[in-house]
Amino acid sequence: MRRSWLLFLFGLVAAVELVGVALDSTVLQWLAKPLLAPALLAYLWARRRRVDAVAVGLVAATAGDVALLLPGDTAFLAGMGFFLVTQIAFITAFVRHRRAPVVAWAGYLLAWAGANALLWGMLGPLRLPVLGYSLALCLMAAAATGVSARVAVGGASFLVSDLLIGVGAAGIELPGRGLLVMTTYCAALLLITTGWVAATRPATGPESPPAGTLLAWPGRTGAS
C-alpha cells in the first residue's frame, strides 16, 4: 500500500506541475517540479532498499529541475550539467544490467548526429554543451533498450523531452512545447524508475540473479 501511495504522490505532483506549465504559473512549478524525482526516489528506496546508479540519477535530476526553474544561460548550463550526471548514472546502471543490441546504439547515434546537424547553426554558444549532453542522452536511450521495453520507452521519452528543450534553445517555438517537454519528462522518469524496479526485482529460488548493481563510483559520473 505504501508503495502504491508513492506512485500516487508522483502522479499528483506531476499533475500539479503540468497545470503550472499550462497556466504559466511560477508558483505551481516551484511547488511541484522539485518533488517529481524525489517522489520516485522514495518509491525506488521502498522497493529496493539500496542506493544504486538509478537512485543517483534521480538525485541529480532533482538538482537539474531546480536549476532549470531559474532564469538565464548560467542556470540552463548548470541544469544541463546536473542532467548529464543523470544520463551517465542511468547508462552505468543499464549497461551493467544487460547489454543493449548493436542496432539500438547505431540508431540512436545516427539520431544524435542528425539532430545536432540540423540545430548546429542555431545554437550559438550552446553548441558544444548541447553536443556533449545530447550524446550522453542518446547513449542512455540506447542502453535502456537492453533493460526492458518499459525502460526503453522511458529512455526514448527522455530523449524527446530534451530534444524539445534543444529546439527551444535554438529559437524554434512550437505550440505547446513547454507542456510537451514536461509531459514526456514525467513519463520518462516514471517509466525508467518503475521499469528498473521490475527488471531488477529479485527472483525466488536458489539461483536467482542479483537484484541489481550497486553503484561503483570511480571519479564522478554514473547518472540524467
C-alpha positions as CSV (number, residue, x, y, z in Angstrom):
1,M,0.0,0.0,0.0
2,R,2.8,2.4,0.9
3,R,4.5,1.8,-2.4
4,S,1.3,2.5,-4.3
5,W,0.8,5.7,-2.4
6,L,4.3,6.9,-3.5
7,L,3.3,6.4,-7.2
8,F,0.0,8.2,-6.5
9,L,2.0,11.0,-4.9
10,F,4.2,11.2,-8.1
11,G,1.0,11.4,-10.2
12,L,-0.4,14.1,-8.1
13,V,2.9,16.2,-8.2
14,A,3.1,15.6,-12.0
15,A,-0.5,16.8,-12.4
16,V,0.2,20.0,-10.4
17,E,3.4,20.6,-12.5
18,L,1.6,20.2,-15.8
19,V,-1.2,22.5,-14.7
20,G,1.5,25.0,-13.6
21,V,3.1,24.8,-17.1
22,A,-0.2,25.1,-18.9
23,L,-1.1,28.2,-16.8
24,D,2.4,29.6,-16.8
25,S,2.3,29.6,-13.0
26,T,5.7,30.0,-11.5
27,V,4.3,29.2,-8.0
28,L,2.8,25.9,-9.0
29,Q,6.0,24.9,-10.9
30,W,8.2,25.7,-7.9
31,L,5.9,23.7,-5.7
32,A,5.8,20.6,-7.9
33,K,8.8,20.3,-10.1
34,P,11.4,19.8,-7.4
35,L,9.3,16.9,-6.0
36,L,9.0,14.9,-9.1
37,A,12.2,12.9,-8.9
38,P,12.2,12.7,-5.1
39,A,8.8,11.0,-5.1
40,L,10.2,8.3,-7.5
41,L,13.4,8.1,-5.4
42,A,11.2,7.3,-2.4
43,Y,9.4,4.6,-4.4
44,L,12.8,3.2,-5.6
45,W,14.1,3.1,-2.0
46,A,10.9,1.4,-0.7
47,R,11.2,-1.3,-3.3
48,R,15.0,-1.9,-3.3
49,R,16.4,-0.6,0.0
50,R,19.7,0.2,-1.6
51,V,21.4,3.1,-3.3
52,D,22.2,2.3,-6.9
53,A,23.1,4.3,-10.0
54,V,19.4,5.0,-10.9
55,A,18.9,6.5,-7.5
56,V,21.9,8.7,-8.0
57,G,20.5,9.7,-11.4
58,L,17.2,10.8,-9.7
59,V,19.1,12.9,-7.1
60,A,20.9,14.7,-10.0
61,A,17.6,15.1,-11.8
62,T,16.2,16.9,-8.8
63,A,19.1,19.4,-8.8
64,G,18.7,19.8,-12.6
65,D,15.0,20.5,-12.2
66,V,15.7,23.2,-9.6
67,A,18.4,24.8,-11.8
68,L,16.1,24.9,-14.8
69,L,13.5,26.8,-12.8
70,L,15.9,29.7,-12.6
71,P,16.3,32.2,-15.5
72,G,19.4,32.8,-17.6
73,D,22.0,30.9,-19.5
74,T,24.1,30.1,-16.4
75,A,21.2,28.3,-14.8
76,F,20.5,26.5,-18.1
77,L,24.0,25.2,-18.3
78,A,24.0,24.2,-14.6
79,G,20.8,22.2,-15.3
80,M,22.4,20.6,-18.3
81,G,25.4,19.6,-16.1
82,F,23.2,18.0,-13.5
83,F,21.2,16.1,-16.1
84,L,24.5,15.0,-17.7
85,V,25.2,13.3,-14.3
86,T,21.7,11.7,-14.5
87,Q,22.3,10.3,-18.0
88,I,25.7,8.9,-17.1
89,A,24.3,7.3,-13.9
90,F,21.5,5.7,-15.9
91,I,24.0,4.4,-18.5
92,T,26.1,2.9,-15.7
93,A,23.1,1.1,-14.3
94,F,21.7,-0.1,-17.6
95,V,24.9,-1.4,-19.2
96,R,25.8,-3.3,-16.0
97,H,22.4,-4.9,-16.0
98,R,22.3,-6.1,-19.6
99,R,23.9,-5.3,-22.9
100,A,21.7,-3.4,-25.4
101,P,21.5,-4.6,-29.1
102,V,24.0,-3.1,-31.5
103,V,21.2,-1.8,-33.7
104,A,20.0,0.4,-30.8
105,W,23.4,2.0,-30.4
106,A,23.7,2.6,-34.1
107,G,20.2,4.0,-34.4
108,Y,20.5,6.5,-31.5
109,L,23.9,7.6,-32.6
110,L,22.5,8.4,-36.1
111,A,19.7,10.3,-34.5
112,W,22.2,12.2,-32.4
113,A,24.3,13.2,-35.4
114,G,21.2,14.2,-37.4
115,A,19.6,16.3,-34.7
116,N,22.9,18.2,-34.0
117,A,23.5,18.8,-37.7
118,L,20.0,20.3,-38.0
119,L,20.3,22.6,-34.9
120,W,24.0,23.4,-35.1
121,G,23.7,26.7,-36.8
122,M,21.0,27.9,-34.4
123,L,22.5,27.1,-31.0
124,G,25.3,29.7,-30.9
125,P,27.4,29.4,-27.8
126,L,25.4,26.4,-26.6
127,R,26.6,24.2,-29.5
128,L,29.3,22.3,-27.7
129,P,27.5,21.8,-24.4
130,V,24.4,20.6,-26.3
131,L,26.6,18.3,-28.4
132,G,28.1,16.6,-25.4
133,Y,24.9,16.4,-23.4
134,S,22.9,15.1,-26.3
135,L,25.5,12.3,-26.9
136,A,25.1,11.1,-23.3
137,L,21.3,11.3,-23.7
138,C,21.3,9.2,-26.8
139,L,23.7,6.7,-25.3
140,M,21.3,6.4,-22.3
141,A,18.3,5.8,-24.5
142,A,20.2,3.2,-26.4
143,A,21.4,1.5,-23.2
144,A,17.8,1.5,-21.9
145,T,16.8,-0.9,-24.7
146,G,18.8,-3.6,-23.0
147,V,16.9,-3.4,-19.7
148,S,13.2,-3.8,-20.7
149,A,10.6,-2.5,-23.1
150,R,9.3,-0.1,-20.4
151,V,12.7,1.3,-19.6
152,A,13.4,1.7,-23.4
153,V,10.2,3.7,-23.8
154,G,11.3,5.8,-20.8
155,G,14.7,6.5,-22.4
156,A,13.1,7.5,-25.7
157,S,10.7,9.8,-23.8
158,F,13.6,11.4,-22.1
159,L,15.2,12.0,-25.4
160,V,12.1,13.5,-26.9
161,S,11.7,15.8,-23.9
162,D,15.2,17.1,-24.1
163,L,15.1,17.4,-27.9
164,L,12.2,19.8,-27.4
165,I,14.2,21.8,-25.0
166,G,17.1,21.9,-27.5
167,V,14.6,23.1,-30.2
168,G,13.6,25.9,-27.9
169,A,17.2,26.8,-27.2
170,A,17.7,27.0,-30.9
171,G,15.0,29.7,-31.1
172,I,12.3,27.5,-32.6
173,E,9.0,27.8,-30.9
174,L,6.4,25.0,-31.2
175,P,2.8,25.3,-30.0
176,G,2.5,23.7,-26.5
177,R,6.2,23.0,-26.4
178,G,6.6,23.5,-22.7
179,L,3.7,21.2,-21.9
180,L,5.1,18.5,-24.2
181,V,8.5,18.9,-22.6
182,M,7.1,18.2,-19.1
183,T,4.7,15.5,-20.1
184,T,7.4,13.4,-21.8
185,Y,9.8,14.1,-19.0
186,C,7.3,13.0,-16.3
187,A,6.6,9.9,-18.4
188,A,10.3,9.2,-18.8
189,L,11.0,9.3,-15.0
190,L,8.1,7.1,-14.2
191,L,8.8,4.5,-16.9
192,I,12.5,4.3,-16.1
193,T,12.0,4.1,-12.4
194,T,9.2,1.5,-12.3
195,G,10.7,-0.4,-15.2
196,W,14.1,-0.6,-13.4
197,V,12.4,-1.9,-10.3
198,A,10.5,-4.5,-12.2
199,A,13.6,-5.6,-14.2
200,T,15.9,-5.9,-11.1
201,R,13.3,-7.5,-8.8
202,P,14.9,-10.5,-7.1
203,A,13.5,-13.8,-8.4
204,T,12.7,-16.6,-6.0
205,G,14.8,-19.6,-5.8
206,P,18.4,-20.5,-5.1
207,E,19.7,-19.5,-8.5
208,S,18.1,-16.0,-8.5
209,P,20.1,-13.4,-10.4
210,P,21.4,-10.4,-8.5
211,A,18.7,-7.8,-7.8
212,G,20.7,-5.1,-9.5
213,T,24.0,-3.5,-9.4
214,L,25.4,-1.3,-6.6
215,L,26.9,1.9,-7.8
216,A,30.7,1.8,-8.0
217,W,31.5,5.5,-8.4
218,P,35.1,5.9,-9.5
219,G,35.6,9.5,-10.2
220,R,32.2,11.1,-10.6
221,T,29.6,10.0,-13.0
222,G,27.1,7.4,-13.4
223,A,23.9,9.2,-13.8
224,S,20.1,12.2,-16.4
